[in-house]
């Protein structure tokens, strides 16, 4: 899975530093901010929220994999 924003945009999770993944897991909100969803349908907001939850879960999994090796 690739991250699609910020400093590491376009980078696979396996290539992102652990510190950034930790920040993502601890601080990234699955629900987009109100000002970011202006004009979107509820289905679009739901889709974005699900994508963000998947990203957070994948980041957690990647961190766990790194800790086990």
Secondary structure as UniProt FT lines:
FT   STRAND          2..3
FT   TURN            7..10
FT   STRAND          11..12
FT   HELIX           13..15
FT   HELIX           18..27
FT   HELIX           34..36
FT   TURN            38..39
FT   HELIX           42..68
//
